């Protein structure tokens, strides 16, 4: 009796774990670098929001120029 209960609980947890992992995998994040953009006054974040409903952040490149990194759901 205890063995069957143990196996039932074990398989239930296993199945729930696989289901959650599959659901989370559908929400992958994509990234795109926009190098030809002015990084002042929040234009990077506004453009990423407008184009892909994502977020954007400016960062400085090695050649001292700036680029915008957009993060958004891949389904966009």
PyMOL Python script that loads the backbone (N, CA, C, O; Angstrom):
from pymol import cmd

cmd.read_pdbstr("""\
ATOM      1  N   UNK A   1       0.828  -1.191   0.000  1.00  0.00           N
ATOM      2  CA  UNK A   1       0.000   0.000   0.000  1.00  0.00           C
ATOM      3  C   UNK A   1       0.876   1.261   0.000  1.00  0.00           C
ATOM      4  O   UNK A   1       0.616   2.201  -0.750  1.00  0.00           O
ATOM      5  N   UNK A   2       1.899   1.274   0.832  1.00  0.00           N
ATOM      6  CA  UNK A   2       2.781   2.440   0.914  1.00  0.00           C
ATOM      7  C   UNK A   2       3.568   2.596  -0.388  1.00  0.00           C
ATOM      8  O   UNK A   2       3.808   3.714  -0.842  1.00  0.00           O
ATOM      9  N   UNK A   3       3.973   1.459  -0.991  1.00  0.00           N
ATOM     10  CA  UNK A   3       4.712   1.522  -2.245  1.00  0.00           C
ATOM     11  C   UNK A   3       3.878   2.160  -3.352  1.00  0.00           C
ATOM     12  O   UNK A   3       4.370   3.012  -4.092  1.00  0.00           O
ATOM     13  N   UNK A   4       2.637   1.755  -3.464  1.00  0.00           N
ATOM     14  CA  UNK A   4       1.793   2.304  -4.530  1.00  0.00           C
ATOM     15  C   UNK A   4       1.521   3.793  -4.306  1.00  0.00           C
ATOM     16  O   UNK A   4       1.466   4.558  -5.269  1.00  0.00           O
ATOM     17  N   UNK A   5       1.353   4.208  -3.071  1.00  0.00           N
ATOM     18  CA  UNK A   5       1.153   5.627  -2.772  1.00  0.00           C
ATOM     19  C   UNK A   5       2.411   6.421  -3.117  1.00  0.00           C
ATOM     20  O   UNK A   5       2.332   7.510  -3.684  1.00  0.00           O
ATOM     21  N   UNK A   6       3.560   5.869  -2.773  1.00  0.00           N
ATOM     22  CA  UNK A   6       4.830   6.525  -3.082  1.00  0.00           C
ATOM     23  C   UNK A   6       4.995   6.700  -4.592  1.00  0.00           C
ATOM     24  O   UNK A   6       5.352   7.784  -5.053  1.00  0.00           O
ATOM     25  N   UNK A   7       4.740   5.647  -5.361  1.00  0.00           N
ATOM     26  CA  UNK A   7       4.877   5.728  -6.811  1.00  0.00           C
ATOM     27  C   UNK A   7       3.874   6.709  -7.417  1.00  0.00           C
ATOM     28  O   UNK A   7       4.206   7.429  -8.359  1.00  0.00           O
ATOM     29  N   UNK A   8       2.683   6.743  -6.901  1.00  0.00           N
ATOM     30  CA  UNK A   8       1.671   7.676  -7.393  1.00  0.00           C
ATOM     31  C   UNK A   8       2.110   9.119  -7.168  1.00  0.00           C
ATOM     32  O   UNK A   8       2.021   9.948  -8.074  1.00  0.00           O
ATOM     33  N   UNK A   9       2.581   9.415  -5.970  1.00  0.00           N
ATOM     34  CA  UNK A   9       3.047  10.770  -5.656  1.00  0.00           C
ATOM     35  C   UNK A   9       4.272  11.115  -6.499  1.00  0.00           C
ATOM     36  O   UNK A   9       4.378  12.231  -7.009  1.00  0.00           O
ATOM     37  N   UNK A  10       5.192  10.174  -6.648  1.00  0.00           N
ATOM     38  CA  UNK A  10       6.403  10.403  -7.435  1.00  0.00           C
ATOM     39  C   UNK A  10       6.062  10.752  -8.884  1.00  0.00           C
ATOM     40  O   UNK A  10       6.584  11.729  -9.421  1.00  0.00           O
ATOM     41  N   UNK A  11       5.204   9.975  -9.511  1.00  0.00           N
ATOM     42  CA  UNK A  11       4.851  10.232 -10.905  1.00  0.00           C
ATOM     43  C   UNK A  11       4.023  11.509 -11.064  1.00  0.00           C
ATOM     44  O   UNK A  11       4.132  12.187 -12.086  1.00  0.00           O
ATOM     45  N   UNK A  12       3.219  11.838 -10.095  1.00  0.00           N
ATOM     46  CA  UNK A  12       2.456  13.077 -10.135  1.00  0.00           C
ATOM     47  C   UNK A  12       3.392  14.288 -10.118  1.00  0.00           C
ATOM     48  O   UNK A  12       3.207  15.235 -10.882  1.00  0.00           O
ATOM     49  N   UNK A  13       4.388  14.248  -9.249  1.00  0.00           N
ATOM     50  CA  UNK A  13       5.372  15.336  -9.180  1.00  0.00           C
ATOM     51  C   UNK A  13       6.185  15.401 -10.473  1.00  0.00           C
ATOM     52  O   UNK A  13       6.473  16.491 -10.969  1.00  0.00           O
ATOM     53  N   UNK A  14       6.550  14.258 -11.013  1.00  0.00           N
ATOM     54  CA  UNK A  14       7.311  14.214 -12.261  1.00  0.00           C
ATOM     55  C   UNK A  14       6.510  14.824 -13.412  1.00  0.00           C
ATOM     56  O   UNK A  14       7.043  15.625 -14.180  1.00  0.00           O
ATOM     57  N   UNK A  15       5.263  14.460 -13.536  1.00  0.00           N
ATOM     58  CA  UNK A  15       4.417  14.978 -14.614  1.00  0.00           C
ATOM     59  C   UNK A  15       4.197  16.482 -14.459  1.00  0.00           C
ATOM     60  O   UNK A  15       4.252  17.216 -15.445  1.00  0.00           O
ATOM     61  N   UNK A  16       3.952  16.942 -13.250  1.00  0.00           N
ATOM     62  CA  UNK A  16       3.773  18.380 -13.022  1.00  0.00           C
ATOM     63  C   UNK A  16       5.045  19.154 -13.351  1.00  0.00           C
ATOM     64  O   UNK A  16       4.985  20.241 -13.926  1.00  0.00           O
ATOM     65  N   UNK A  17       6.185  18.597 -12.988  1.00  0.00           N
ATOM     66  CA  UNK A  17       7.463  19.245 -13.286  1.00  0.00           C
ATOM     67  C   UNK A  17       7.709  19.373 -14.777  1.00  0.00           C
ATOM     68  O   UNK A  17       8.189  20.410 -15.234  1.00  0.00           O
ATOM     69  N   UNK A  18       7.392  18.346 -15.540  1.00  0.00           N
ATOM     70  CA  UNK A  18       7.568  18.403 -16.985  1.00  0.00           C
ATOM     71  C   UNK A  18       6.609  19.400 -17.625  1.00  0.00           C
ATOM     72  O   UNK A  18       6.973  20.087 -18.579  1.00  0.00           O
ATOM     73  N   UNK A  19       5.416  19.482 -17.120  1.00  0.00           N
ATOM     74  CA  UNK A  19       4.431  20.423 -17.652  1.00  0.00           C
ATOM     75  C   UNK A  19       4.869  21.863 -17.414  1.00  0.00           C
ATOM     76  O   UNK A  19       4.762  22.697 -18.312  1.00  0.00           O
ATOM     77  N   UNK A  20       5.355  22.159 -16.232  1.00  0.00           N
ATOM     78  CA  UNK A  20       5.810  23.516 -15.914  1.00  0.00           C
ATOM     79  C   UNK A  20       7.000  23.888 -16.779  1.00  0.00           C
ATOM     80  O   UNK A  20       7.067  25.013 -17.274  1.00  0.00           O
ATOM     81  N   UNK A  21       7.939  22.976 -16.975  1.00  0.00           N
ATOM     82  CA  UNK A  21       9.115  23.259 -17.786  1.00  0.00           C
ATOM     83  C   UNK A  21       8.708  23.561 -19.226  1.00  0.00           C
ATOM     84  O   UNK A  21       9.262  24.472 -19.841  1.00  0.00           O
ATOM     85  N   UNK A  22       7.766  22.827 -19.765  1.00  0.00           N
ATOM     86  CA  UNK A  22       7.314  23.046 -21.130  1.00  0.00           C
ATOM     87  C   UNK A  22       6.643  24.407 -21.277  1.00  0.00           C
ATOM     88  O   UNK A  22       6.860  25.097 -22.274  1.00  0.00           O
ATOM     89  N   UNK A  23       5.853  24.793 -20.322  1.00  0.00           N
ATOM     90  CA  UNK A  23       5.162  26.078 -20.361  1.00  0.00           C
ATOM     91  C   UNK A  23       6.155  27.232 -20.292  1.00  0.00           C
ATOM     92  O   UNK A  23       5.994  28.221 -21.006  1.00  0.00           O
ATOM     93  N   UNK A  24       7.170  27.127 -19.454  1.00  0.00           N
ATOM     94  CA  UNK A  24       8.152  28.194 -19.328  1.00  0.00           C
ATOM     95  C   UNK A  24       8.983  28.334 -20.593  1.00  0.00           C
ATOM     96  O   UNK A  24       9.407  29.442 -20.921  1.00  0.00           O
ATOM     97  N   UNK A  25       9.224  27.258 -21.304  1.00  0.00           N
ATOM     98  CA  UNK A  25      10.028  27.300 -22.514  1.00  0.00           C
ATOM     99  C   UNK A  25       9.379  28.075 -23.641  1.00  0.00           C
ATOM    100  O   UNK A  25      10.071  28.526 -24.554  1.00  0.00           O
ATOM    101  N   UNK A  26       8.077  28.240 -23.600  1.00  0.00           N
ATOM    102  CA  UNK A  26       7.380  28.957 -24.652  1.00  0.00           C
ATOM    103  C   UNK A  26       7.595  30.460 -24.537  1.00  0.00           C
ATOM    104  O   UNK A  26       7.329  31.181 -25.499  1.00  0.00           O
ATOM    105  N   UNK A  27       8.056  30.948 -23.426  1.00  0.00           N
ATOM    106  CA  UNK A  27       8.245  32.378 -23.202  1.00  0.00           C
ATOM    107  C   UNK A  27       9.711  32.771 -23.324  1.00  0.00           C
ATOM    108  O   UNK A  27      10.235  33.497 -22.479  1.00  0.00           O
ATOM    109  N   UNK A  28      10.370  32.295 -24.372  1.00  0.00           N
ATOM    110  CA  UNK A  28      11.777  32.633 -24.560  1.00  0.00           C
ATOM    111  C   UNK A  28      11.938  34.118 -24.843  1.00  0.00           C
ATOM    112  O   UNK A  28      11.045  34.765 -25.391  1.00  0.00           O
ATOM    113  N   UNK A  29      13.075  34.637 -24.463  1.00  0.00           N
ATOM    114  CA  UNK A  29      13.372  36.049 -24.711  1.00  0.00           C
ATOM    115  C   UNK A  29      14.331  36.157 -25.895  1.00  0.00           C
ATOM    116  O   UNK A  29      15.304  35.409 -25.994  1.00  0.00           O
ATOM    117  N   UNK A  30      14.043  37.084 -26.775  1.00  0.00           N
ATOM    118  CA  UNK A  30      14.917  37.379 -27.903  1.00  0.00           C
ATOM    119  C   UNK A  30      15.617  38.709 -27.641  1.00  0.00           C
ATOM    120  O   UNK A  30      15.151  39.527 -26.848  1.00  0.00           O
ATOM    121  N   UNK A  31      16.739  38.908 -28.320  1.00  0.00           N
ATOM    122  CA  UNK A  31      17.549  40.111 -28.120  1.00  0.00           C
ATOM    123  C   UNK A  31      17.943  40.666 -29.483  1.00  0.00           C
ATOM    124  O   UNK A  31      18.226  39.908 -30.411  1.00  0.00           O
ATOM    125  N   UNK A  32      17.959  41.958 -29.597  1.00  0.00           N
ATOM    126  CA  UNK A  32      18.373  42.607 -30.837  1.00  0.00           C
ATOM    127  C   UNK A  32      19.159  43.865 -30.479  1.00  0.00           C
ATOM    128  O   UNK A  32      18.747  44.646 -29.621  1.00  0.00           O
ATOM    129  N   UNK A  33      20.284  44.047 -31.142  1.00  0.00           N
ATOM    130  CA  UNK A  33      21.115  45.229 -30.913  1.00  0.00           C
ATOM    131  C   UNK A  33      20.856  46.229 -32.033  1.00  0.00           C
ATOM    132  O   UNK A  33      20.975  45.906 -33.215  1.00  0.00           O
ATOM    133  N   UNK A  34      20.502  47.439 -31.641  1.00  0.00           N
ATOM    134  CA  UNK A  34      20.288  48.534 -32.589  1.00  0.00           C
ATOM    135  C   UNK A  34      21.443  49.515 -32.421  1.00  0.00           C
ATOM    136  O   UNK A  34      21.527  50.215 -31.413  1.00  0.00           O
ATOM    137  N   UNK A  35      22.328  49.562 -33.409  1.00  0.00           N
ATOM    138  CA  UNK A  35      23.519  50.403 -33.261  1.00  0.00           C
ATOM    139  C   UNK A  35      23.312  51.809 -33.820  1.00  0.00           C
ATOM    140  O   UNK A  35      24.031  52.727 -33.425  1.00  0.00           O
ATOM    141  N   UNK A  36      22.374  52.003 -34.709  1.00  0.00           N
ATOM    142  CA  UNK A  36      22.160  53.312 -35.334  1.00  0.00           C
ATOM    143  C   UNK A  36      21.024  54.068 -34.645  1.00  0.00           C
ATOM    144  O   UNK A  36      20.040  54.428 -35.291  1.00  0.00           O
ATOM    145  N   UNK A  37      21.153  54.307 -33.347  1.00  0.00           N
ATOM    146  CA  UNK A  37      20.098  54.990 -32.597  1.00  0.00           C
ATOM    147  C   UNK A  37      20.726  55.943 -31.591  1.00  0.00           C
ATOM    148  O   UNK A  37      21.786  55.666 -31.030  1.00  0.00           O
ATOM    149  N   UNK A  38      20.068  57.053 -31.374  1.00  0.00           N
ATOM    150  CA  UNK A  38      20.497  58.003 -30.354  1.00  0.00           C
ATOM    151  C   UNK A  38      20.064  57.457 -28.996  1.00  0.00           C
ATOM    152  O   UNK A  38      18.894  57.125 -28.805  1.00  0.00           O
ATOM    153  N   UNK A  39      20.981  57.364 -28.075  1.00  0.00           N
ATOM    154  CA  UNK A  39      20.668  56.762 -26.773  1.00  0.00           C
ATOM    155  C   UNK A  39      20.267  57.789 -25.725  1.00  0.00           C
ATOM    156  O   UNK A  39      20.326  57.494 -24.531  1.00  0.00           O
ATOM    157  N   UNK A  40      19.867  58.965 -26.127  1.00  0.00           N
ATOM    158  CA  UNK A  40      19.478  59.974 -25.156  1.00  0.00           C
ATOM    159  C   UNK A  40      17.980  59.996 -24.894  1.00  0.00           C
ATOM    160  O   UNK A  40      17.184  59.596 -25.743  1.00  0.00           O
ATOM    161  N   UNK A  41      17.612  60.462 -23.727  1.00  0.00           N
ATOM    162  CA  UNK A  41      16.223  60.742 -23.338  1.00  0.00           C
ATOM    163  C   UNK A  41      15.289  59.542 -23.468  1.00  0.00           C
ATOM    164  O   UNK A  41      14.114  59.716 -23.791  1.00  0.00           O
ATOM    165  N   UNK A  42      15.775  58.356 -23.228  1.00  0.00           N
ATOM    166  CA  UNK A  42      14.910  57.176 -23.210  1.00  0.00           C
ATOM    167  C   UNK A  42      14.444  56.694 -24.570  1.00  0.00           C
ATOM    168  O   UNK A  42      13.496  55.914 -24.654  1.00  0.00           O
ATOM    169  N   UNK A  43      15.093  57.144 -25.642  1.00  0.00           N
ATOM    170  CA  UNK A  43      14.647  56.747 -26.976  1.00  0.00           C
ATOM    171  C   UNK A  43      14.851  55.255 -27.233  1.00  0.00           C
ATOM    172  O   UNK A  43      14.089  54.649 -27.985  1.00  0.00           O
ATOM    173  N   UNK A  44      15.856  54.670 -26.626  1.00  0.00           N
ATOM    174  CA  UNK A  44      16.115  53.239 -26.794  1.00  0.00           C
ATOM    175  C   UNK A  44      14.950  52.419 -26.238  1.00  0.00           C
ATOM    176  O   UNK A  44      14.407  51.556 -26.928  1.00  0.00           O
ATOM    177  N   UNK A  45      14.576  52.688 -25.013  1.00  0.00           N
ATOM    178  CA  UNK A  45      13.476  51.955 -24.389  1.00  0.00           C
ATOM    179  C   UNK A  45      12.160  52.171 -25.105  1.00  0.00           C
ATOM    180  O   UNK A  45      11.369  51.239 -25.252  1.00  0.00           O
ATOM    181  N   UNK A  46      11.916  53.401 -25.555  1.00  0.00           N
ATOM    182  CA  UNK A  46      10.672  53.709 -26.262  1.00  0.00           C
ATOM    183  C   UNK A  46      10.597  52.980 -27.599  1.00  0.00           C
ATOM    184  O   UNK A  46       9.536  52.481 -27.977  1.00  0.00           O
ATOM    185  N   UNK A  47      11.714  52.917 -28.314  1.00  0.00           N
ATOM    186  CA  UNK A  47      11.731  52.238 -29.606  1.00  0.00           C
ATOM    187  C   UNK A  47      11.513  50.735 -29.442  1.00  0.00           C
ATOM    188  O   UNK A  47      10.761  50.132 -30.207  1.00  0.00           O
ATOM    189  N   UNK A  48      12.160  50.132 -28.458  1.00  0.00           N
ATOM    190  CA  UNK A  48      11.986  48.695 -28.212  1.00  0.00           C
ATOM    191  C   UNK A  48      10.550  48.376 -27.803  1.00  0.00           C
ATOM    192  O   UNK A  48       9.991  47.353 -28.201  1.00  0.00           O
ATOM    193  N   UNK A  49       9.972  49.250 -27.019  1.00  0.00           N
ATOM    194  CA  UNK A  49       8.578  49.061 -26.613  1.00  0.00           C
ATOM    195  C   UNK A  49       7.649  49.168 -27.816  1.00  0.00           C
ATOM    196  O   UNK A  49       6.708  48.385 -27.950  1.00  0.00           O
ATOM    197  N   UNK A  50       7.908  50.125 -28.680  1.00  0.00           N
ATOM    198  CA  UNK A  50       7.065  50.339 -29.850  1.00  0.00           C
ATOM    199  C   UNK A  50       7.204  49.199 -30.863  1.00  0.00           C
ATOM    200  O   UNK A  50       6.201  48.725 -31.398  1.00  0.00           O
ATOM    201  N   UNK A  51       8.430  48.757 -31.130  1.00  0.00           N
ATOM    202  CA  UNK A  51       8.656  47.743 -32.162  1.00  0.00           C
ATOM    203  C   UNK A  51       8.266  46.339 -31.722  1.00  0.00           C
ATOM    204  O   UNK A  51       7.627  45.605 -32.476  1.00  0.00           O
ATOM    205  N   UNK A  52       8.653  45.960 -30.492  1.00  0.00           N
ATOM    206  CA  UNK A  52       8.492  44.565 -30.076  1.00  0.00           C
ATOM    207  C   UNK A  52       7.796  44.386 -28.734  1.00  0.00           C
ATOM    208  O   UNK A  52       7.715  43.263 -28.236  1.00  0.00           O
ATOM    209  N   UNK A  53       7.295  45.450 -28.142  1.00  0.00           N
ATOM    210  CA  UNK A  53       6.690  45.382 -26.803  1.00  0.00           C
ATOM    211  C   UNK A  53       7.682  44.818 -25.783  1.00  0.00           C
ATOM    212  O   UNK A  53       7.348  43.976 -24.949  1.00  0.00           O
ATOM    213  N   UNK A  54       8.914  45.318 -25.885  1.00  0.00           N
ATOM    214  CA  UNK A  54       9.974  44.870 -24.997  1.00  0.00           C
ATOM    215  C   UNK A  54      10.620  46.034 -24.270  1.00  0.00           C
ATOM    216  O   UNK A  54      10.077  47.137 -24.218  1.00  0.00           O
ATOM    217  N   UNK A  55      11.789  45.765 -23.711  1.00  0.00           N
ATOM    218  CA  UNK A  55      12.533  46.785 -22.984  1.00  0.00           C
ATOM    219  C   UNK A  55      13.875  47.008 -23.673  1.00  0.00           C
ATOM    220  O   UNK A  55      14.395  46.117 -24.343  1.00  0.00           O
ATOM    221  N   UNK A  56      14.421  48.191 -23.503  1.00  0.00           N
ATOM    222  CA  UNK A  56      15.693  48.511 -24.122  1.00  0.00           C
ATOM    223  C   UNK A  56      16.618  49.225 -23.169  1.00  0.00           C
ATOM    224  O   UNK A  56      16.177  49.955 -22.280  1.00  0.00           O
ATOM    225  N   UNK A  57      17.904  49.011 -23.360  1.00  0.00           N
ATOM    226  CA  UNK A  57      18.920  49.623 -22.505  1.00  0.00           C
ATOM    227  C   UNK A  57      20.112  49.982 -23.379  1.00  0.00           C
ATOM    228  O   UNK A  57      20.554  49.180 -24.202  1.00  0.00           O
ATOM    229  N   UNK A  58      20.628  51.190 -23.196  1.00  0.00           N
ATOM    230  CA  UNK A  58      21.815  51.618 -23.934  1.00  0.00           C
ATOM    231  C   UNK A  58      23.085  51.171 -23.214  1.00  0.00           C
ATOM    232  O   UNK A  58      23.139  51.125 -21.985  1.00  0.00           O
ATOM    233  N   UNK A  59      24.092  50.848 -23.999  1.00  0.00           N
ATOM    234  CA  UNK A  59      25.392  50.508 -23.423  1.00  0.00           C
ATOM    235  C   UNK A  59      26.482  51.018 -24.351  1.00  0.00           C
ATOM    236  O   UNK A  59      26.259  51.219 -25.545  1.00  0.00           O
ATOM    237  N   UNK A  60      27.658  51.224 -23.785  1.00  0.00           N
ATOM    238  CA  UNK A  60      28.776  51.783 -24.540  1.00  0.00           C
ATOM    239  C   UNK A  60      29.614  50.658 -25.131  1.00  0.00           C
ATOM    240  O   UNK A  60      29.961  49.695 -24.445  1.00  0.00           O
ATOM    241  N   UNK A  61      29.934  50.794 -26.416  1.00  0.00           N
ATOM    242  CA  UNK A  61      30.766  49.814 -27.108  1.00  0.00           C
ATOM    243  C   UNK A  61      32.242  50.136 -26.905  1.00  0.00           C
ATOM    244  O   UNK A  61      32.585  51.178 -26.346  1.00  0.00           O
ATOM    245  N   UNK A  62      33.109  49.244 -27.357  1.00  0.00           N
ATOM    246  CA  UNK A  62      34.553  49.438 -27.195  1.00  0.00           C
ATOM    247  C   UNK A  62      35.066  50.670 -27.935  1.00  0.00           C
ATOM    248  O   UNK A  62      36.033  51.295 -27.499  1.00  0.00           O
ATOM    249  N   UNK A  63      34.427  51.025 -29.051  1.00  0.00           N
ATOM    250  CA  UNK A  63      34.875  52.197 -29.805  1.00  0.00           C
ATOM    251  C   UNK A  63      34.236  53.494 -29.307  1.00  0.00           C
ATOM    252  O   UNK A  63      34.215  54.496 -30.023  1.00  0.00           O
ATOM    253  N   UNK A  64      33.715  53.473 -28.081  1.00  0.00           N
ATOM    254  CA  UNK A  64      33.141  54.632 -27.390  1.00  0.00           C
ATOM    255  C   UNK A  64      31.813  55.115 -27.985  1.00  0.00           C
ATOM    256  O   UNK A  64      31.334  56.186 -27.612  1.00  0.00           O
ATOM    257  N   UNK A  65      31.213  54.355 -28.895  1.00  0.00           N
ATOM    258  CA  UNK A  65      29.872  54.683 -29.380  1.00  0.00           C
ATOM    259  C   UNK A  65      28.855  53.925 -28.533  1.00  0.00           C
ATOM    260  O   UNK A  65      29.217  53.051 -27.746  1.00  0.00           O
ATOM    261  N   UNK A  66      27.598  54.263 -28.699  1.00  0.00           N
ATOM    262  CA  UNK A  66      26.543  53.623 -27.921  1.00  0.00           C
ATOM    263  C   UNK A  66      25.662  52.769 -28.818  1.00  0.00           C
ATOM    264  O   UNK A  66      25.508  53.046 -30.008  1.00  0.00           O
ATOM    265  N   UNK A  67      25.089  51.730 -28.232  1.00  0.00           N
ATOM    266  CA  UNK A  67      24.147  50.863 -28.936  1.00  0.00           C
ATOM    267  C   UNK A  67      22.991  50.559 -27.993  1.00  0.00           C
ATOM    268  O   UNK A  67      23.116  50.665 -26.773  1.00  0.00           O
ATOM    269  N   UNK A  68      21.880  50.184 -28.576  1.00  0.00           N
ATOM    270  CA  UNK A  68      20.671  49.884 -27.813  1.00  0.00           C
ATOM    271  C   UNK A  68      20.429  48.376 -27.858  1.00  0.00           C
ATOM    272  O   UNK A  68      20.375  47.789 -28.938  1.00  0.00           O
ATOM    273  N   UNK A  69      20.285  47.757 -26.705  1.00  0.00           N
ATOM    274  CA  UNK A  69      19.995  46.327 -26.628  1.00  0.00           C
ATOM    275  C   UNK A  69      18.528  46.161 -26.255  1.00  0.00           C
ATOM    276  O   UNK A  69      18.102  46.560 -25.171  1.00  0.00           O
ATOM    277  N   UNK A  70      17.760  45.567 -27.166  1.00  0.00           N
ATOM    278  CA  UNK A  70      16.335  45.324 -26.926  1.00  0.00           C
ATOM    279  C   UNK A  70      16.122  43.881 -26.484  1.00  0.00           C
ATOM    280  O   UNK A  70      16.696  42.958 -27.061  1.00  0.00           O
ATOM    281  N   UNK A  71      15.306  43.694 -25.468  1.00  0.00           N
ATOM    282  CA  UNK A  71      14.910  42.374 -24.983  1.00  0.00           C
ATOM    283  C   UNK A  71      13.396  42.285 -25.104  1.00  0.00           C
ATOM    284  O   UNK A  71      12.675  43.157 -24.619  1.00  0.00           O
ATOM    285  N   UNK A  72      12.912  41.218 -25.758  1.00  0.00           N
ATOM    286  CA  UNK A  72      11.479  41.095 -25.995  1.00  0.00           C
ATOM    287  C   UNK A  72      11.101  39.621 -26.124  1.00  0.00           C
ATOM    288  O   UNK A  72      11.960  38.794 -26.430  1.00  0.00           O
ATOM    289  N   UNK A  73       9.838  39.280 -25.898  1.00  0.00           N
ATOM    290  CA  UNK A  73       9.397  37.895 -26.079  1.00  0.00           C
ATOM    291  C   UNK A  73       9.523  37.503 -27.548  1.00  0.00           C
ATOM    292  O   UNK A  73       9.176  38.286 -28.433  1.00  0.00           O
ATOM    293  N   UNK A  74      10.017  36.298 -27.811  1.00  0.00           N
ATOM    294  CA  UNK A  74      10.256  35.862 -29.193  1.00  0.00           C
ATOM    295  C   UNK A  74       8.983  35.801 -30.022  1.00  0.00           C
ATOM    296  O   UNK A  74       9.053  35.876 -31.249  1.00  0.00           O
ATOM    297  N   UNK A  75       7.851  35.670 -29.407  1.00  0.00           N
ATOM    298  CA  UNK A  75       6.602  35.585 -30.162  1.00  0.00           C
ATOM    299  C   UNK A  75       6.186  36.922 -30.751  1.00  0.00           C
ATOM    300  O   UNK A  75       5.260  36.970 -31.560  1.00  0.00           O
ATOM    301  N   UNK A  76       6.847  38.015 -30.365  1.00  0.00           N
ATOM    302  CA  UNK A  76       6.475  39.352 -30.871  1.00  0.00           C
ATOM    303  C   UNK A  76       6.873  39.517 -32.319  1.00  0.00           C
ATOM    304  O   UNK A  76       6.639  40.572 -32.907  1.00  0.00           O
TER     305      UNK A  76
END
""", "prot")
cmd.dss("prot")
cmd.show_as("cartoon", "prot")
cmd.util.cbc("prot")
cmd.orient("prot")
